[in-house]
Amino acid sequence: MAVRNNAEQADRVSELFEGIKRPVRTITSPEGVTLNVRIAGRGERAAALALDLTFMSLVLIIIFCLTILTIAVFFSGNFFPDMIKLDRLMGIITIYNFISFLVRIMYFTHFELAWQGRTPGKKICGIRVIDRRGDPLSPNAIIARNLTREVEIFLPMSAMFALSGSRWSQLLLFAWTMLFTALPLFNRDRLRAGDYIAGTMVIHMPRRDLLGDLTSAVATDGAVYSFTSEQLSKYGAYELQVLEELLRRPQSDESDRLLAKVADKICGKIGLPDAIPPHKIRRFLNDFYAAERAALERGQLFGHFKDDKNS
């Protein structure tokens, strides 16, 4: 019971720093470590989508202007006076819709693949997409959830604002869009249709500074364990944050067992042949944390940011 109370107190402290109480779900990483993740809020997801749509709109406006100028220069000097004709206007709209489709698909898919589940809007709002089973986020899942967004929102909205169509059809398309938009309101994990299909979920990434006392202790006493650059390249910022969360927990039999398991996984990952003695596990992890943090900070100085071990 004391261990559970200590864990609950640590969670309450985290909620105090983060400023909001969030639903917590438990997932198991491929290394076998059990992690508590906090579900992203609906407002955060809406704000991230609004930011991404704003960024995409700026890109589309630039592309549209360049397209008009290119057609005007290479095809006809009388293009602008004739542009108000219906056939030309419909041709421009068709080209613009096709380009919009490509930009939407490439925007979300590219950034979520390159930034491990984050787009510029998600990064600003501090949220990211993960696999609900704890596995690495696969390209198939990212493509599936983003193609589903087209059916959920963009295609119905494009059809609804088309020049043709009755009021009843537009009302039906609007109801379709609102139905899928409201889906996260009616499930505990705030999943949209794309998350159900792709097996993903959106979580909140806490914005806290990395613990200074861990590295200061190593700087004062000196590191017992040293690591090569190749060994430190096996992990990224996400794994470092997870390790920080584990080292932050109050010391107990349960936390010691978990740290021992994590130390074994790290040794296997970086190729250390000898097992760490039980009484040196916390010191080993502190040294690894300090070395990994220093390596990541050096990389950032040269513009190289390793988001996680899969980057």
C-alpha positions in Angstrom: 0.0 0.0 0.0 2.9 2.4 0.8 4.3 1.8 -2.7 0.9 2.6 -4.3 0.6 5.8 -2.2 4.0 7.0 -3.2 3.2 6.4 -6.9 -0.1 8.2 -6.5 1.7 11.1 -4.8 4.2 11.3 -7.7 1.4 11.3 -10.2 -0.3 14.2 -8.3 2.9 16.1 -8.4 3.2 15.6 -12.1 -0.4 16.8 -12.6 0.4 19.9 -10.5 3.3 20.8 -12.8 1.4 20.0 -15.9 -1.6 22.1 -14.7 -4.3 19.7 -15.8 -5.6 16.3 -14.7 -5.6 13.9 -17.7 -6.9 10.4 -18.2 -4.1 7.9 -17.8 -3.6 4.7 -19.8 -1.1 2.0 -19.3 0.9 0.6 -22.3 3.9 -1.8 -22.5 6.8 -0.8 -24.6 8.7 -3.3 -26.8 11.3 -3.5 -24.1 8.7 -4.8 -21.7 8.6 -1.6 -19.6 5.1 -0.5 -18.4 4.4 3.2 -19.0 1.6 5.4 -18.0 0.7 7.8 -20.8 -1.7 10.7 -20.5 -4.4 11.1 -23.2 -4.3 14.4 -25.1 -7.1 16.8 -24.5 -9.8 17.5 -27.1 -8.9 21.2 -27.0 -5.2 20.4 -27.7 -6.1 18.2 -30.6 -8.4 20.8 -32.0 -5.7 23.5 -31.6 -3.1 21.3 -33.3 -5.4 20.7 -36.2 -6.2 24.4 -36.5 -2.5 25.2 -36.6 -1.8 22.6 -39.2 -4.6 23.7 -41.3 -3.3 27.3 -41.1 0.2 26.2 -42.2 -1.3 24.1 -45.0 -3.4 27.0 -46.1 -0.4 29.3 -46.4 1.4 26.6 -48.5 -1.7 26.2 -50.7 -2.1 30.0 -51.2 1.5 30.2 -52.4 1.1 27.2 -54.7 -2.2 28.6 -56.1 -0.6 32.0 -56.9 2.4 30.3 -58.6 0.0 28.1 -60.6 -2.0 31.1 -61.8 1.2 33.0 -62.8 2.7 30.0 -64.6 -0.5 29.4 -66.6 -0.7 33.1 -67.5 2.9 33.3 -68.6 3.2 30.1 -70.6 -0.3 29.7 -72.1 -2.0 33.0 -72.9 -1.6 36.6 -72.5 -5.3 37.0 -72.3 -5.6 34.5 -69.5 -6.6 37.0 -66.8 -9.5 38.7 -68.7 -10.8 35.2 -69.7 -10.4 33.7 -66.3 -13.9 34.6 -65.3 -15.3 32.3 -67.9 -16.9 29.2 -66.3 -14.9 26.6 -68.1 -11.6 28.2 -67.1 -12.8 28.8 -63.6 -13.9 25.1 -63.2 -10.5 24.0 -64.6 -8.6 26.1 -62.1 -10.8 24.8 -59.2 -10.2 21.2 -60.3 -6.5 21.7 -60.4 -6.6 23.4 -57.0 -8.6 20.6 -55.4 -6.1 18.0 -56.7 -3.2 20.0 -55.4 -4.9 20.5 -52.1 -5.5 16.7 -51.8 -1.8 16.0 -52.4 -0.6 18.7 -50.0 -3.0 17.5 -47.2 -1.9 13.9 -47.6 1.8 14.7 -47.9 1.8 17.2 -45.1 0.4 15.0 -42.3 2.1 11.8 -43.6 5.5 13.4 -44.0 5.7 15.1 -40.7 4.3 12.2 -38.7 6.7 9.8 -40.4 9.7 12.2 -40.0 8.9 13.4 -36.5 7.6 10.2 -35.0 3.9 11.0 -34.7 4.1 14.8 -34.6 3.2 17.5 -37.0 4.1 21.2 -36.5 0.8 21.8 -34.9 1.1 18.7 -32.6 4.6 19.7 -31.7 3.6 23.2 -30.7 0.7 21.9 -28.6 2.8 19.2 -27.0 1.0 16.1 -28.3 2.0 13.1 -30.4 0.6 10.0 -32.0 1.6 6.6 -30.7 0.7 3.0 -31.3 -2.0 1.8 -28.8 -0.2 -1.5 -28.3 3.1 0.1 -27.4 4.8 -0.9 -30.6 6.8 1.6 -32.8 4.5 3.8 -34.9 4.5 2.1 -38.3 4.2 3.9 -41.7 1.1 1.8 -42.5 -0.7 3.2 -39.4 0.3 6.8 -40.3 -0.9 6.5 -43.9 -4.2 4.8 -42.8 -5.1 7.4 -40.2 -4.4 10.3 -42.6 -6.3 8.8 -45.5 -9.2 8.3 -43.1 -9.1 12.0 -42.3 -10.0 12.7 -46.0 -13.2 10.7 -45.7 -14.0 12.2 -42.3 -13.5 15.8 -43.0 -11.9 17.1 -46.1 -13.8 15.3 -48.9 -17.3 16.0 -47.4 -16.3 19.7 -46.8 -15.0 20.1 -50.3 -18.2 18.6 -51.7 -20.4 20.7 -49.4 -18.8 23.9 -50.7 -18.8 22.9 -54.3 -20.8 25.1 -56.8 -23.4 22.4 -57.5 -25.5 20.3 -55.1 -28.8 20.7 -53.4 -29.3 22.0 -49.9 -30.3 18.5 -48.6 -27.1 16.9 -50.0 -25.1 19.7 -48.4 -26.9 19.2 -45.1 -26.2 15.5 -45.3 -22.5 16.1 -45.9 -22.4 18.6 -43.0 -24.0 16.0 -40.7 -21.5 13.4 -41.8 -18.6 15.7 -41.0 -20.0 16.7 -37.6 -20.6 13.0 -36.8 -17.0 12.1 -37.3 -15.7 15.3 -35.7 -17.7 14.6 -32.5 -16.5 10.9 -32.3 -13.7 11.7 -29.8 -16.4 13.1 -27.4 -18.0 9.7 -27.0 -15.0 7.3 -26.2 -12.7 7.2 -23.2 -9.5 7.4 -25.2 -10.7 10.3 -27.4 -10.1 8.4 -30.5 -11.3 9.5 -34.0 -12.2 7.1 -36.7 -8.6 7.1 -38.1 -7.3 6.1 -34.7 -9.6 3.1 -34.5 -8.6 1.9 -38.0 -4.8 2.5 -37.6 -4.6 1.3 -33.9 -3.2 4.7 -32.7 -3.9 7.2 -30.0 -2.8 10.8 -29.3 -1.1 11.5 -26.0 0.2 14.5 -24.2 3.9 15.0 -23.9 4.8 16.8 -20.6 6.9 19.8 -21.1 9.2 19.6 -18.1 12.9 20.3 -17.9 15.2 17.3 -17.5 16.2 16.7 -14.0 19.3 18.7 -13.1 20.0 16.9 -9.9 20.8 13.6 -11.7 23.5 15.2 -13.9 24.8 17.4 -11.1 25.5 14.4 -8.9 27.4 12.7 -11.7 29.4 15.9 -12.3 30.3 16.2 -8.6 31.2 12.6 -7.9 32.4 11.6 -11.3 30.9 9.0 -13.6 31.6 5.3 -12.7 30.4 4.0 -16.0 31.4 5.4 -19.4 29.7 4.9 -22.8 30.8 5.2 -26.4 29.1 7.4 -29.0 27.8 4.3 -30.8 26.2 3.1 -27.5 24.6 6.4 -26.8 23.2 6.6 -30.4 20.9 3.6 -29.6 18.4 5.9 -27.8 16.8 9.3 -28.2 15.1 12.1 -26.3 11.9 10.1 -25.8 13.7 7.2 -24.1 15.7 9.7 -22.0 12.5 11.2 -20.8 11.1 7.8 -19.9 14.3 7.0 -18.0 13.9 10.3 -16.2 10.4 9.5 -15.2 11.6 6.2 -13.7 14.4 7.7 -11.8 12.0 10.4 -10.5 9.9 7.8 -8.7 10.3 7.3 -5.0 12.6 4.4 -4.1 10.8 1.2 -3.2 11.0 -2.5 -3.9 8.8 -2.2 -6.9 10.7 0.8 -8.4 14.0 -1.1 -7.8 12.7 -4.1 -9.7 11.6 -2.0 -12.5 15.0 -0.1 -12.7 16.8 -3.5 -12.7 14.7 -4.6 -15.6 15.4 -1.3 -17.5 19.1 -1.7 -16.8 19.1 -5.2 -18.3 17.3 -3.9 -21.4 19.8 -1.0 -21.8 22.8 -3.4 -21.4 21.3 -5.7 -24.1 20.6 -2.8 -26.4 24.1 -1.2 -26.2 26.0 -4.5 -26.0 27.3 -4.6 -22.5 28.2 -8.2 -21.8 28.2 -8.1 -18.0 25.2 -7.7 -15.8 25.1 -4.7 -13.5 25.3 -5.6 -9.7 22.0 -4.8 -7.9 23.6 -2.2 -5.6 25.0 -0.3 -8.6 21.9 -0.3 -10.9 20.8 3.2 -9.9 24.3 4.6 -10.3 24.6 2.9 -13.7 21.3 4.4 -14.9 22.3 7.9 -13.5 25.6 7.7 -15.4 23.8 6.6 -18.6 21.2 9.3 -18.2 23.9 12.0 -17.8 25.9 10.7 -20.8 22.9 10.3 -23.0 21.6 13.8 -22.1 25.1 15.3 -22.9 25.2 13.5 -26.2 21.8 14.7 -27.2 22.6 18.3 -26.2 25.8 18.2 -28.3 23.8 16.9 -31.2 21.3 19.8 -30.9 24.1 22.3 -31.1 24.9 21.0 -34.6 21.2 20.8 -35.6 20.8 17.1 -35.1 17.9 16.1 -32.9 17.3 12.4 -32.2 13.6 12.2 -31.2 13.7 8.6 -30.2 15.5 5.3 -30.9 13.6 4.9 -34.2 14.7 8.3 -35.6 
